[in-house]
Amino acid sequence: MNAIITGASKGIGKAIAEKLVMQNYNIAICARDENQLQQTKSQLEILNPAVSIFTMVADLSKKKDAQLFGEECLKNFSTIDILVNNAGSYLPGDITTEADGTIEKMIETNLYSAYHLTRVIVPKMQVQMSGHIFNMSSIAGLQAYKNGGAYSISKFALQGFSKNLREELKPYFIKVTTINPGATMSDSWSGSGIDEDRIMKASDIAEVLWNAYQLSNQTVVEDIVLRPILGDL
């Protein structure tokens, strides 16, 4: 069994990679930082030396990098069982005052990365007549909020991508699930001084993804929303 996870060198993506490796999945991961990527690979190999871990340095906000990563994954794996579009970044701000270029950065990283990679991988899943695509969105894509700006816009766009993909892939028995986490411990919160007990653990997101994947072939969870027990910050 084989899985592709983007943005897997830290945070939610790394937690998902750890979960799938422990479930004996071969995985393909990418990151922009080669040192961090190789460190993650070494840590994953310690968790389960029996699996194969393919890595590639890539910036998925760039169309060519996203496409090349997908093509290399297809060369390494005979089947693709899971695709997790998790690559993303967060730049806070208000639409009228955020820095020029913020919307482009958010759309390229949070939407185009998933769009271009998925377009490379889906034909393989269509031939298989199976597969599960997880798109990592956010509660910011469900409800507008102050200081959300371009980030929130990009996540609303990712919601539309997921919904259209779900409709298109029904005839091929390919599942599409959108995961919408609230505040989760990751680099976005590093240095913020937030109490870690106030926000969710990345491992909880990984557990929910795995549980959704385990359902029967007749069933798909289309949308998942997770929030800290005390609510949004």
Backbone hydrogen bonds, N-H to C=O, Kabsch-Sander energy under -0.5 kcal/mol:
donor,donor_aa,acceptor,acceptor_aa,energy
3,A,26,N,-2.4
4,I,82,I,-2.5
5,I,28,A,-2.7
6,T,84,V,-2.3
8,A,30,C,-0.9
10,K,7,G,-0.5
13,G,10,K,-0.7
14,K,10,K,-1.4
15,A,11,G,-2.0
16,I,12,I,-2.3
17,A,13,G,-2.3
18,E,14,K,-2.6
19,K,15,A,-2.1
20,L,16,I,-2.5
21,V,17,A,-2.5
22,M,18,E,-2.0
23,Q,19,K,-0.8
24,N,21,V,-1.7
25,Y,20,L,-2.4
26,N,1,M,-2.6
27,I,52,S,-2.1
28,A,3,A,-2.0
29,I,54,F,-2.8
30,C,5,I,-0.7
31,A,56,M,-1.1
34,E,32,R,-0.7
37,L,33,D,-2.2
38,Q,34,E,-2.6
39,Q,35,N,-2.1
40,T,36,Q,-2.2
41,K,37,L,-2.3
42,S,38,Q,-2.3
43,Q,39,Q,-2.1
44,L,40,T,-2.3
45,E,41,K,-2.3
46,I,42,S,-1.5
47,L,43,Q,-1.4
48,N,44,L,-1.8
51,V,48,N,-1.4
54,F,27,I,-2.7
54,F,52,S,-0.5
56,M,29,I,-1.2
58,A,31,A,-1.9
58,A,56,M,-0.6
60,L,58,A,-0.7
62,K,59,D,-2.2
63,K,61,S,-0.5
66,A,62,K,-2.3
67,Q,63,K,-2.5
68,L,64,K,-2.6
69,F,65,D,-2.5
70,G,66,A,-1.9
71,E,67,Q,-2.3
72,E,68,L,-2.4
73,C,69,F,-2.1
74,L,70,G,-2.0
75,K,71,E,-1.5
76,N,72,E,-1.6
77,F,73,C,-2.1
81,D,2,N,-2.0
81,D,79,T,-0.5
82,I,2,N,-1.5
83,L,132,H,-2.4
84,V,4,I,-3.1
85,N,83,L,-0.7
85,N,134,F,-2.9
86,N,84,V,-1.4
93,G,147,N,-1.8
97,T,94,D,-1.2
98,E,94,D,-2.6
102,T,99,A,-2.0
105,K,101,G,-2.2
106,M,102,T,-2.5
107,I,103,I,-2.5
108,E,104,E,-2.6
109,T,105,K,-2.0
110,N,106,M,-2.7
111,L,107,I,-1.9
112,Y,107,I,-2.6
113,S,108,E,-0.9
115,Y,111,L,-2.4
116,H,112,Y,-2.8
117,L,113,S,-1.8
118,T,114,A,-2.3
119,R,115,Y,-1.8
120,V,116,H,-0.9
120,V,117,L,-0.7
121,I,117,L,-1.9
122,V,118,T,-3.0
124,K,121,I,-1.0
125,M,121,I,-1.3
126,Q,122,V,-2.7
127,V,123,P,-1.8
128,Q,124,K,-2.0
129,M,125,M,-1.8
130,S,125,M,-1.7
132,H,81,D,-1.6
133,I,175,K,-3.0
134,F,83,L,-3.2
134,F,132,H,-0.5
135,N,133,I,-0.5
135,N,177,T,-2.7
136,M,85,N,-2.5
136,M,134,F,-0.6
137,S,135,N,-1.1
137,S,179,I,-2.7
139,I,181,P,-1.7
141,G,138,S,-2.0
142,L,139,I,-1.6
143,Q,139,I,-1.7
148,G,145,Y,-1.7
151,Y,91,L,-0.6
151,Y,148,G,-1.1
152,S,148,G,-1.4
153,I,149,G,-1.9
154,S,150,A,-2.5
155,K,151,Y,-1.8
156,F,152,S,-2.3
157,A,153,I,-2.1
158,L,154,S,-1.8
159,Q,155,K,-1.7
160,G,156,F,-1.6
161,F,157,A,-2.1
162,S,158,L,-2.5
163,K,159,Q,-2.4
164,N,160,G,-2.3
165,L,161,F,-2.4
166,R,162,S,-2.5
167,E,163,K,-1.7
168,E,164,N,-2.2
169,L,165,L,-1.9
170,K,166,R,-0.6
170,K,167,E,-0.7
172,Y,169,L,-1.2
173,F,170,K,-1.9
174,I,169,L,-1.6
175,K,131,G,-2.6
175,K,173,F,-0.5
177,T,133,I,-2.9
178,T,222,E,-2.6
179,I,135,N,-2.4
179,I,177,T,-0.5
180,N,224,I,-3.2
182,G,226,L,-1.4
185,M,200,M,-2.8
189,W,186,S,-1.8
190,S,186,S,-0.5
190,S,187,D,-0.9
192,S,189,W,-2.0
198,R,195,D,-2.3
199,I,195,D,-0.5
199,I,196,E,-0.6
200,M,183,A,-2.5
204,D,201,K,-1.0
205,I,201,K,-0.9
206,A,202,A,-1.7
207,E,203,S,-2.1
208,V,204,D,-2.1
209,L,205,I,-2.2
210,W,206,A,-2.3
211,N,207,E,-2.4
212,A,208,V,-2.3
213,Y,209,L,-2.0
214,Q,210,W,-1.4
215,L,212,A,-0.9
219,T,216,S,-1.8
222,E,220,V,-0.7
224,I,178,T,-2.5
226,L,180,N,-2.1
231,G,228,P,-2.5
